[in-house]
Structure formats: C-alpha cells, structure tokens
C-alpha cells in the first residue's frame, strides 16, 4: 500500500522560508513522478511543482524563482524549499505521486500559513 506523509508546514512571516518534506512508502519511488499541490480556502487545488524520475522540474508561474522541488531517491523523499513566502502562499500543501501506470496517490496535506 502506497503512503505519502508530508511534514514541515507551519506559521511563517512574509518573506520567510519553509522546507516541506514528503516521505513515501510502498512504491517504486525512484521511477515515479512526484509533485506538490496546494489548496487555499475557497479555491481549487492547484499545481505548485513537479519533478520527474530524471530530475526534470516544472513550476507554477506564481512560485518560479522562489520555490525549489527536489528529490532524494535513496530516502524515498521529495522536498519543497519555499523562499520569499507571501501571504498568498497560505494553503494546505499536498504531496502527490504518479506511477508509471498513471495512478496517483496523495498525502494528507500540511498547512502553511504566511502572516502578512
């Protein structure tokens, strides 16, 4: 059974930084696409960043230059380094894994709150 578990969320002042982690269990992590999504109150869930098995990354325009996604295949963990945080980055952040068959798995989410 595939399980994803996020950590690292919290309360930070505008302009600050946070690093989210997502530990993955029960999957062939190294060959799967990993991603971070977020959902703010009253809004739809949106893509933040993805990283392929080969390390290719993709970012939402709103976070380019501020956020960095990375992965450690030895630790089955994906990270999201968030710098220069803004009030509008406040959301629940979800880790996502898509396997080679196209099946997707979600973590329970971690709250990020940026105070203005």
Beta strands, then each sheet from edge to edge (+ up, - down):
strand 1: 3-7
strand 2: 10-13
strand 3: 18-25
strand 4: 33-39
strand 5: 46-51
strand 6: 57-59
strand 7: 67-72
strand 8: 77-82
strand 9: 91-98
strand 10: 104-106
strand 11: 110-115
sheet 1: 1+ 3- 8+ 7-
sheet 2: 2+ 11+ 9- 4+ 5- 6+
sheet 3: 2+ 11+ 9- 10+
end
